[in-house]
Amino acid sequence: MRDVIVVGGGIVGLATAYEVLRRRPGADVLVVEKETEVARHQSGHNSGVIHAGVYYAPGSLKARFCREGAARTRDYCTEKQIPFADTGKLVVATTPTEVQRLQDLTERARANGLTVTPLTAVALREREPHITGLAALHVPASGITDYAAVCRALASDISAAGGVVRTSTAVTAITESVTSVALSLDEDGWHSVESARQVIVCGGLQADRLAAMSGLNRGAESFEIVPFRGEYHRLPASRNHLIDSLIYPVPDPDLPFLGVHLTRTIDGGVTVGPNAVLGFSREGYRKGSLSPRDTAAFVRFPGMWQVARTHWRTGLAEQRASWRRRGYLELVRRYCPELTVEDLLPEPAGIRAQAVLRDGTLVHDFLVRATERTVHVCNAPSPAATSAFPIADHVVDLATSAGLAG
């Protein structure tokens, strides 16, 4: 019997296994990942931003973990010689309503312990000559890196510490007893069972289904992972000079999305995006992807109907921008007016695993649930990549409190 099995080879799962082995050298730790390699989903399909912690409610897990996680991400990248850059971020207001929201955001950022600087329209232009707005907020603590490279380094460290990372291995059942947890596994068509004293599940896009296997997703407290496609474009190399820092719009405080932004990438390019379009396949990255199983799941879920009633205007606007490149362009031209539709080159999409509660609440914070011998990370979208190391601490602390993983 193993000491700990971690389900999920994204950055949160890998950081969790890494933390178990750091605390307990020589522990028998197995990571199982259903894809052929680590970081195939959210961890490898994102903006690459090291978030500072501007947006999150003071005292929330996101607010607590993001700032610490940013520092630890930089430390780990330095140790492993993974490139990163401290670019800073500008959050740009382009309407009077957004100016008021920006003031609220400034107060929230300061409540979260961040040093930020409000900028006038003139000061914004001086800092970023190609960006326009009524006001802006400068956040120097934001940066960029390559999270897929971080995942590969973590997988290597786990193996070096005696752990095992097993890819192409899907979990088909979780059976918990008084003394152990048994996982039924499908590895390239071969069925097997692995048992451990403790199982930690970092399932991302499949978090709800894995939680249901442990009896943690039933009744009034149930949740559904709803996939939101984040569609990106990339600017041509001739336009990379347009920005020096990361450029974000002011987000809608009622939604857990940050809006279409301009992001410098660690390879020297600039991406545009993501939007947030309802997806009809949890792992279908191509436009038009459809999974009958995934679609039926959220159509049957009562909470999704409440989300649709509350946010249908926003959803329709996002969908229109997805259908038309010019509509997408309008979202970014609000603050970068010299961009043209020809500047929006193809770039792979991402998919956000967004937990929705049965009453229609979009879960804004990280969500963790547990049984006696399992811990499930149920909602860990952005800034989970930035926050992966403190999330891992939190999850292992929960396991340790039961005397199992510590």
N, C-alpha and C positions, 0 to 999 in steps of 0.2 A: 504494500500500500504506500502510495506517495504521500508526502506531507501536504503539498498544495498543488492544485491544478488551476491554471488561469485560462479562461476561455476568451480568445480574442487576441489577434496579433496586430492590433492598432497601437497607437502610441500610449494609450492609457493602460491597456493590458500588459504591454511590454514594460512600461515603467513600474507597474505593480509587481510583476515577477522579479524585476531588478531590485526593487525595494525589499521584497521578502528575502532574497539572497544576500542583500547587504546586511540585513539584521540577523540573519541566520545562515552564516557561511556553512556550506555543506548540506543544506536542506535539499530534499528531493523535490524539485519543482519542475513541472511540465507546463508548457504553453501549447495550446492547440488552436490552430487557425485553419478555417475551412478553405481559404484561398491558397494558391500555389506559392505565394510569398507574402511577407508582412506588408502592412501599410497600403493595402489595395483599395481601401474605401476612403472614409473621411480623412484619415491621416495622410493620405497621399494625393487627395484632391481638395486642396484648399489654397488660400491666398499666400500662405507662408508667413503670415504676420505674427510677430511676437507682440501680443496685445499688452497694453499698459494697465487696463482695468478701469477705463473711464466710465463705462456705461452701466455698471452693475450696481444693484441696490446695496448701500452700505450694510455690512454685516452678513450679506449673503455668501454662500460658498464661492460663487464666482468672484465676488469682490475680494474675499479673503485669499483665495488661491491664485488669482491671476497675477497679482503683483509679485508674490513670492515665486510663482512659477516662471515669470519672465526672467527674474534674476538667476534662478537655477537652470533654466534653459540656456542662458548665455554662458554660465559656468560649465555646463556639460559640453556645449559646442566648443568652448575654448579647450577643454580637456581632450576632446576627441578630434580637434582640428577640423570641425565642421564649419563652413563659412556662415557668418551672420553679419548683419550691418545694423547700426543704430541710425535709422533714417529720420525718426520723428514722424509725427502725424499732424495734419491740419483737418479739423472738422469744420466744414464751411456751411454757413447759413445763407440761403439765397432768397428767403421771403421773410416778412415781418414775424410770421408765426414761428419760423425756424429760429429767428433771433432770440425770441423768448425761450424756446426750448434749449437753445445754446446756453443761455444764462443758467437754466436749471441744470444742464449737463455740467457746467463749470462748477457749480456748488457740489454736485455729486462727486465729481472727480476729486475735488479738494477734501471732501468727507472721506474718500477712500485713500487719502494720504499722498495724492499725486501733486506734483508741481506742474501747473498749467498756466498758460498766458493768453488772455483774451487779445484779439487783434481787431483793429478797425479794418474797413475795406481798403484803405490806403496802405496800411501795414501789411495786409495780406498780399496785395499786389507787389509790394517791395520784396516780400519773401519769396513769392511764387508768381512771377510776371505773367504766366499764362492762365492763371486761375482767378476767377472773379467771384465776388460775393458781397453781402452786406456786412458780414462780420465773420470771424473765425476763432477757433480755439486751437492753440499750439500745444501739442502733447509730446514733449521731447523723449519720453521713455519708450515709445513704440519702435519696433524694428522688424527685421525680416530674417528668415532662415529657410532651410530645406528640411521639413519635418520627415519626409521619407528617409532622408539620410540619417536623421536622429533615430528613427525606428531601426534602421539597419545596424546602427552602432549599438543600440540597446540589445538587439537580438544576439549580436556578437558577444557582448558582455555577459549576457545570461548563459550562453554556451561556455564561455571561458570560466564562469563561476560554478560549472557543473550542472546547470539546468539544461533542459531540452526544449527546443522550439520545433514543434511538429506541424508542418503545413499540410495542405490538402486533407485536412481531418475535420470533419463536421460533427457536431454534437447532435444526436437524434433523440436523446432522452436523458433526464437527470433524476436519479432515484436516491433519496436521502434516508439514511437510517440513524439510529441513535449514535453510532460510533463512526460513521463514514458517509461519503457520497460517491455513488457509482455513476459514471458517465458512459452512455452507449455511444460509440463512435463509428463513423463511416469514413474510412481512409481509402480513397480511390476504389470503392466497391468492396473493400474488406471490412467486415464488421468485428468490432472488439469492444471490450469493456475495460476502463481504467478507473481505479478507486483512489480516493484521497481523504485525508482527515478534513480538509477544507477545500472548497471550490470558490473561486472568485470569478465572476462573469462580467466581462467588459465587452458586451455584444454589439454596441453601436446600432447599426440598422436592423439588427435582429434582437435587440434587447428585450422587447416585449414578449416575443415568442420564447426566448430562453427563460425569462422570469416566470412565464406561465408553466414551464416544465417543473419549476420549483414551487408552484402553488402561490406565487406572489403577484399574480395579475388577474384577480377575480373581483367581481362584485363592484361596489361603489368606489373602491380605490383603484379600479383597473385603469390602464392607460394603453394607448395605441401609438406605435411609432408611425408617423406620417412623413413620407419622404417629400422634401422640397428640393427640386432641382436648382442648383446654382449655376447659371449659364455665364460663361466668361468669353471675352474676346482678348486679343493681344494687339497692341499697337505695332505698326511697322517700325523697324529699327530707326528710321529717319525721324520718328516722333518721340523717341525715348528721352529727348532733352526737355520735354514739356514740363516735367515735374522733378523736383529734388527730394521731396518727402512723400509720404502717403497722403492721399487726398480723399476724404470721406464726406458724404453728406450728413446732415443732422438726421438721425433716425427717428422713426415714429416710436414713442415710448410704450405704446400698447402692443408692439410686435417685437419678437426676439431676433429681428434681422437688422443689419446695419446699413443696407442700401448699396447701390452700385458705386464702387469706389475705384480710384486709380491707384494701383499698387506697384511699386518697384519690386522686381523679383531678384533673387540672389544671383541669377545668371546675367543680370544687366538689362533685362527687358522691362516692359510695363504691361500689366494686365488690366482689363476693365471688367468689373463685376465683383461679386455675383448678384444677380437678381434672385428672386425666390418664387419659383413657379411650382405649383402642386405637381408632384411626380406620380406616374402611374406604374412605376416599377422601382422597388427599393434599390436595386443594383443595376438599373438600366441607364447607362450614361449617354447613350445616343438619343438624340431628339426623336420623340415619337415612340420611345420604348414603352411597352405595355406588358404588365404581368397580371393576368386575371386574378391570381391569388392575392397579390398585394392590393390591387384595386378593390376587390371584394371586401378585404379586411377593413379598410377605412370607410367604405360605403356603408357597411353594417354597423360601424361604431357610432353610438349616439353623439359622442363628443365632437365628431367631425362635422356633423350637421349643424351643431351650435357654432362652431368656428366659421362655417360657410355663411350662416345668417349674420354673424357679427362683422366679418371681414370681406364680404363678397365684392365690395367696390375695389378694395386693394387687390384682391385676387384677380379680378378682371383686368385691372390696369397692368399688373405684372404679366398676365397672359398675353395681352395685346403687345407689350414690349417684346415678349418672346417671339411672337409671330412675325413681327416686323423689325428689321434692323434699325430702321429710322425711329421707331418707337423706343427702342433700347437706347439709341443715340441721344434722344431727348433727355433721358435721365441723367446723362453725364454732361451734356452741353449746358445744363443749368449752371455748372461751375467751371467748365472748360469749353467755352463756346467755339473755339477754333477747330475742334475735331469735326471730321466729316465721316459719312457712312463708309467711305473707302478705307478709313483708318481702323475699322473693326474687323480684324482678321480672326480666323477660327482659332479656338483654344478649347481644350477638353473641359467638360462640365464636372461639377461636383454634386453630391447629394447630401443634404443635411438630414440627419435623423432627429426629427422633432417629436418629442413626447407630447401627447394631448391627453388630458384627463377625461373621464367619462362625462363631466359636466361642461366640457368644452374649453377648459382652461388650457392655454398654451403654456407649458412648463418653461419658465424663464431660467430657473436655477438648475444646477446639477441636482440629480435625484438618485439617491442610493437606498436600496431596500435590502433586508437580510432575513434569512431563516437562522436556525441554530448553527448550521454548518455551511451555509452559502452566503455570499455577499454579491449583490447585483448592482452594477452601475447602470441605471435605467435611462438616464438622460444626461448626455455629455456632448452636446454640440459645442461650437465655438463659445468661449476660448479654451476648450478642453486640451488642444494641442499645447498651448502656452502653459496651461495649468497642470499638465500631466503628472509632474513629480509630486506636487502637494496633493493632488487627487489620490495618487498611489499611497502616500503617507496616510491619508484619511481612511482609505479602504483597508489597508493593512492594520491600522489602529483598531478598526472595528473587528477584524478577525482576531487580533491579538487580545482584545478585551474578553473574548470567549476562550482564551488560552489555547488557541489552535495554530495561529501562524506566527506567533511571536517567540 
